[in-house]
């Protein structure tokens, strides 16, 4: 498989705006996370010489090139406000992509305890840290995207020792692994993509959690009893579809539904859908334009 590296070098003050463009139009995979590198440090302290290079990666497919086109259009609009050059696009084969990604993917502390650790990195956690070891594969979450970070923070507050957790749309398995690491007795993780199941299975084994985490290829697992915590980190329209398909029944009375991947304009639609089913909002987290909701089932 081939990839496209999209990079833009700008003033550091503009880097966050470029990063937001990359997140907005390439949000749903490891390669969607923008990487910012600052260069040109001047020993005299002259910050005017600093430059920031922002990178993201899309698959070299019709869908990936459509994302590239939307990114180029958004950057052109941003250029009307602050100077932003046309992005540099570099094709990479699979090995080149993976090498480039490894250079940028570092251990990441999320919330109070969780630390996302790339599988190739040697890391020695402190006593208060809970490591989650991830090798993301070619198209699965790494924990760098805001929606994943928000979901992980909600899990920290919702998971208590001995409970059962369902992770719908597990991707790399990052949320399922985090739930097990935080003390869940049993975790069921699902995904409709067979490649995601393969990546998740490898990461679960890497974290030595095969006995705690069960994988199911599909959307909602058949024949499962309600769970103490259900977590879904998917875009809002998929969350609404899942609710229509019976997602709410997988949350036991008094249990928690954790929803992430929601952009601000769609928050009300999701809230109304869960409230109509007997849900009550107990926590709301935000990062950039992304929203995560902790809803309790009271019925």
Secondary structure, DSSP 8 states (H G I E B T S, - for coil): -EEEEEEEEE-HHHHHHHHHHHHHHS-SSGGGS-EEEEE---TT--GGG-EEEEEEEEESSHHHHHHHHHHHHHHHHHHTTS-----EEEEEEHHHHHHHHHHH---EEETTTEEEEETTS-----TT-EEEEE--TTTS--S-SHHHHHHHHHHHHH--TT-EEEEES-TTTHHHHHHHHTT-SEEEEEES-HHHHHHHHHHHHHTT-TTTEEEEESSS-TT---EEEEEEES-HHHHHHHHHTTGGGGEEEEEEEEEEEEEGGGHHHHHHHHHTTTEEEEEEEEETTEEEEEEEE--
